[in-house]
Amino acid sequence: MEMGKEIRRLRQDRGLTQEALAAALNVSAQSVSKWECGNTIPDVQLLPQIAVYFGVSIDQLFAMSPTQQMERMENRIYARGLFDEAEQRQLEQQLRAFGEDPKLKGQAELMLTKLYNNQAEQYKLLAVEHGKAAVEETKGDPDAVSELCNAWNSYIPDWNVRNHHALIAWLSDYCGRNPGNRAVIMWLLDNLIDDRRLTEAKGWLEKLAAVDNTFRTPMYRYQIALAEGKGEADARLAELEALEDDWCLALVLGDIYTQRQEYDKAVALYKKGLALQESPKFTDGAMCIAHIREIQGDKAGAVEAYREVLRLMREEWGIVSGEERESIERIIQRLQ
């Protein structure tokens, strides 16, 4: 068994005998011998003690590669709600240790980003709940309302707060050093359009067109035309609708018609996108339908859509437990 080989390697690296390790763990030397020969494995309750003794993670005892360990960490991050301080520190230390290897640094930094983003989102959810209570208890105190709306990702009318100039500058610099990266150009376009920096957006759209031959280029032409308000948006939308069927395009069109408050057409497009998509199917379309049904005051329709989200999680992704499912189940309970 791989665990036995790893325990033997760790023991030999320390210059320990089987007897010395057995004494430290309060087990018999025969037990250690059986582990190392692959005849048995340690009792599960001993694994934390062994890991602490050698200064390694439990995953390492299973001789998992760093990449496999980080994959398990990612699953752990998204299956949990808020980590306590000790758990988060443990993950940080493991990921920083992986990051010392130049070959793993990029993946380790990505995992740290996912960890912090997930925990920030969990704190936001806590802030929303306390913010609602604060507004109620203070009889609508303006400061409490402001904090609640900030926690709930409200639209912010103050340009000084809501503009994206620092992000735009960084993305522009990155694109200058790494030309032709479609994903980065798209994020740059999203933020330029949101800030109504449309002249710059048109320039970057031409760069996107040079590396993209999908619906995404005409999609941004529509968004820029809509932001300009010069009456070209409908023509650009017609160009989008004339393109060949694609599940992602169907979701994009669903978003557009949702924003136009043409909800029935949007729902049909979200369902079309789900039907066109190959497995594993994403939950986005079903979630959008659930939001629309809530906006329409159709609680039964919203519950049906959220149950479809749970089905997709289970059947397409194998997610049968964890915070992601529990959050949807709480919404269903609220609606019922």
C-alpha positions in Angstrom: 0.0 0.0 0.0 1.2 3.5 -0.9 0.7 4.8 2.7 3.0 2.1 4.1 5.7 3.1 1.6 5.4 6.7 2.5 5.5 6.0 6.3 8.7 3.9 5.7 10.2 6.7 3.6 9.5 9.4 6.3 10.8 7.1 9.0 14.0 6.4 7.2 14.5 10.0 6.3 14.4 10.8 10.1 16.8 7.9 10.8 14.3 6.2 13.1 13.8 2.5 13.8 10.4 0.9 13.6 10.6 0.5 17.4 11.3 4.2 17.9 8.3 5.2 15.7 6.1 2.7 17.4 7.0 4.1 20.8 6.3 7.7 19.7 2.8 6.6 18.4 2.1 4.3 21.3 1.7 1.2 19.1 3.6 -2.0 18.7 6.7 -2.3 16.4 4.8 -5.2 14.7 2.0 -2.7 13.8 4.5 -0.4 12.1 6.1 -3.3 10.3 2.7 -4.4 9.0 2.0 -0.8 7.7 5.3 -0.6 5.9 4.9 -4.1 4.3 1.4 -3.1 3.1 -0.4 -5.8 5.1 -2.5 -3.2 7.0 -2.9 0.5 7.3 -3.0 2.7 10.4 -6.3 3.2 12.2 -8.0 6.4 10.8 -7.8 8.0 14.3 -4.0 7.7 14.2 -3.6 9.5 10.9 -3.6 13.0 12.4 -1.0 12.0 15.0 1.3 10.4 12.3 1.0 13.5 10.1 1.8 15.9 13.0 4.7 13.7 14.1 6.3 13.9 10.6 5.2 17.4 9.9 3.3 16.5 6.8 -0.4 16.6 5.6 -2.6 13.6 5.8 -2.8 13.7 2.0 0.9 13.2 1.9 0.7 10.1 3.9 -1.4 8.7 1.1 1.5 9.5 -1.2 -0.7 11.8 -3.3 1.1 14.1 -5.7 1.1 17.9 -5.0 -1.4 18.3 -7.9 -3.7 15.7 -6.5 -3.4 17.3 -3.0 -4.4 20.7 -4.5 -7.3 19.2 -6.3 -8.6 17.8 -3.0 -8.0 21.2 -1.4 -10.2 22.8 -4.0 -13.0 20.3 -3.4 -12.7 21.0 0.3 -12.9 24.7 -0.3 -16.1 24.6 -2.3 -17.7 21.9 -0.1 -17.4 23.9 3.0 -18.7 27.2 4.3 -16.5 29.5 6.4 -13.3 27.9 7.6 -12.1 28.5 11.2 -8.8 30.2 11.6 -6.8 27.0 12.2 -8.2 25.3 9.1 -7.5 28.3 6.9 -4.0 28.7 8.2 -3.3 25.0 7.5 -4.4 25.4 3.8 -2.4 28.5 3.4 0.7 26.9 4.7 0.4 23.9 2.5 -0.3 26.0 -0.6 2.6 28.3 0.1 4.9 25.3 0.5 3.8 24.0 -2.9 4.4 27.5 -4.3 8.1 27.2 -3.5 8.4 24.8 -6.4 8.6 26.9 -9.6 6.6 24.3 -11.5 3.7 24.4 -9.0 3.8 28.2 -8.2 1.1 29.1 -10.7 -1.3 26.5 -9.5 -0.6 27.2 -5.9 -1.3 30.9 -6.4 -4.5 30.1 -8.2 -5.6 27.9 -5.3 -4.8 30.6 -2.8 -6.9 33.0 -4.9 -9.8 30.6 -4.9 -9.5 30.1 -1.1 -9.5 33.8 -0.3 -12.4 34.5 -2.8 -14.5 31.7 -1.3 -13.9 32.9 2.2 -14.6 36.5 1.2 -17.9 35.4 -0.2 -18.7 33.5 3.0 -18.0 36.7 5.0 -20.2 38.6 2.6 -23.1 36.2 3.3 -22.6 36.7 7.1 -22.5 40.5 6.5 -25.8 40.3 4.7 -27.5 38.5 7.5 -26.2 40.8 10.2 -26.9 43.8 7.9 -30.6 42.9 7.6 -30.8 42.6 11.3 -29.0 45.9 11.8 -31.4 47.7 9.5 -34.4 46.2 11.3 -33.1 47.0 14.8 -31.9 50.5 14.0 -35.2 51.4 12.2 -33.5 51.9 8.9 -30.4 53.8 10.0 -28.7 55.1 6.8 -25.3 53.7 7.8 -26.9 50.3 8.4 -28.7 50.4 5.0 -25.4 51.4 3.3 -23.5 48.5 4.9 -26.2 46.0 4.0 -26.3 47.1 0.3 -22.5 47.0 0.1 -22.5 43.4 1.5 -25.3 42.4 -0.9 -23.2 43.7 -4.0 -25.6 46.5 -4.6 -25.3 48.9 -7.6 -23.3 51.9 -6.4 -24.1 55.2 -8.1 -21.0 56.9 -6.9 -18.5 56.8 -9.8 -15.6 57.3 -7.5 -16.4 53.9 -5.8 -17.7 51.9 -8.7 -15.3 52.7 -11.6 -12.8 50.0 -12.6 -9.9 52.1 -13.7 -7.2 50.2 -11.7 -8.4 46.8 -13.0 -8.6 48.2 -16.5 -5.0 49.5 -16.3 -3.7 46.2 -15.0 -5.6 44.2 -17.7 -4.4 46.6 -20.4 -0.8 46.2 -19.3 -1.1 42.4 -19.2 -2.6 42.3 -22.7 0.3 44.5 -23.9 2.8 42.0 -22.5 0.7 39.0 -23.5 -1.1 39.8 -26.7 -3.8 37.6 -28.1 -5.2 36.3 -24.8 -9.0 36.1 -25.6 -10.1 35.7 -22.0 -8.2 38.7 -20.7 -9.4 40.9 -23.6 -13.0 39.9 -22.8 -12.6 40.9 -19.1 -11.1 44.2 -20.3 -14.0 44.8 -22.6 -16.6 44.0 -19.9 -15.0 46.6 -17.6 -14.5 49.3 -20.2 -18.2 49.0 -21.3 -19.4 49.1 -17.7 -17.3 52.3 -17.2 -18.7 53.6 -20.5 -15.2 54.0 -22.0 -16.6 53.0 -25.3 -14.0 54.5 -27.6 -11.3 52.4 -25.9 -13.7 49.4 -25.9 -14.0 49.6 -29.7 -10.2 49.5 -30.1 -10.0 46.4 -27.9 -12.9 44.9 -29.8 -10.9 44.9 -33.0 -8.1 43.1 -31.2 -10.6 40.5 -29.9 -12.0 40.1 -33.5 -8.4 39.2 -34.6 -8.3 36.2 -32.3 -12.0 35.2 -32.0 -14.4 33.8 -34.7 -17.2 32.9 -32.3 -20.4 34.7 -31.3 -18.4 36.7 -28.7 -17.2 39.4 -31.1 -20.8 40.3 -32.3 -21.9 40.0 -28.7 -19.6 42.8 -27.7 -20.6 44.9 -30.8 -24.2 44.6 -29.4 -23.2 45.6 -25.9 -21.2 48.7 -27.2 -24.1 49.7 -29.4 -26.5 49.3 -26.5 -24.3 51.5 -24.3 -24.0 54.1 -27.0 -27.8 54.3 -27.3 -27.7 55.2 -31.0 -30.4 52.8 -32.2 -28.0 50.2 -33.6 -28.5 47.7 -30.8 -31.5 45.9 -32.3 -29.6 45.4 -35.6 -26.6 44.0 -33.7 -29.0 41.7 -31.7 -30.4 40.4 -34.9 -26.9 39.5 -36.1 -26.4 37.5 -32.9 -29.7 35.7 -33.3 -28.8 34.7 -36.8 -25.7 32.8 -35.8 -25.6 29.0 -35.6 -27.0 27.4 -32.5 -24.6 27.1 -29.6 -25.4 26.5 -26.0 -23.3 29.3 -24.7 -24.8 31.7 -27.2 -28.3 30.7 -26.1 -27.3 31.6 -22.5 -25.9 35.0 -23.7 -29.2 35.7 -25.5 -31.1 34.6 -22.4 -29.2 37.2 -20.4 -29.9 39.9 -23.0 -33.6 39.2 -23.0 -33.7 39.1 -19.2 -32.2 42.6 -19.2 -34.9 43.6 -21.7 -37.5 42.1 -19.3 -38.7 39.7 -22.0 -38.8 36.9 -19.4 -40.6 34.2 -21.3 -38.2 34.5 -24.2 -35.3 34.5 -21.8 -36.5 31.3 -20.0 -36.9 29.5 -23.4 -33.4 30.4 -24.3 -32.0 29.2 -21.0 -33.8 25.9 -21.5 -32.4 25.7 -25.0 -28.9 26.3 -23.8 -29.2 23.5 -21.3 -30.6 21.1 -23.9 -27.8 21.9 -26.3 -25.0 21.6 -23.8 -23.1 18.3 -23.5 -22.4 16.7 -20.2 -21.4 17.7 -17.7 -24.0 20.4 -17.9 -23.6 23.7 -16.0 -26.3 24.9 -13.6 -26.3 28.5 -14.9 -29.4 28.3 -17.0 -31.5 26.7 -14.3 -30.3 29.3 -11.8 -31.2 32.1 -14.1 -34.7 30.6 -14.5 -35.1 30.4 -10.7 -34.1 34.1 -10.3 -36.6 35.1 -13.0 -39.4 33.1 -11.4 -38.6 34.8 -8.1 -38.7 38.2 -9.7 -42.1 37.3 -11.2 -43.4 36.2 -7.8 -43.8 32.6 -9.0 -42.6 30.8 -6.0 -43.6 27.3 -7.2 -41.8 27.9 -10.5 -38.7 29.1 -8.6 -38.7 26.0 -6.4 -39.0 23.8 -9.5 -36.0 25.6 -11.1 -33.9 25.3 -7.9 -34.7 21.6 -7.7 -33.4 21.3 -11.3 -30.2 23.0 -10.1 -29.9 20.3 -7.4 -30.5 17.6 -9.9 -27.8 18.9 -12.2 -25.4 19.1 -9.3 -26.1 15.5 -8.4 -26.3 13.9 -11.8 -23.9 16.0 -13.8 -21.2 16.8 -11.1 -21.7 14.2 -8.4 -22.3 16.9 -5.8 -24.5 15.3 -3.1 -23.5 17.3 0.0 -21.7 20.5 1.0 -22.3 24.2 1.3 -23.1 24.6 -2.3 -26.1 22.3 -2.2 -27.1 23.4 1.3 -27.4 27.0 0.2 -29.9 26.0 -2.5 -31.8 23.8 -0.1 -32.1 26.8 2.2 -33.6 28.9 -0.6 -36.2 26.2 -1.3 -37.2 26.1 2.3 -37.5 29.9 2.3 -39.8 29.9 -0.7 -41.9 27.1 0.6 
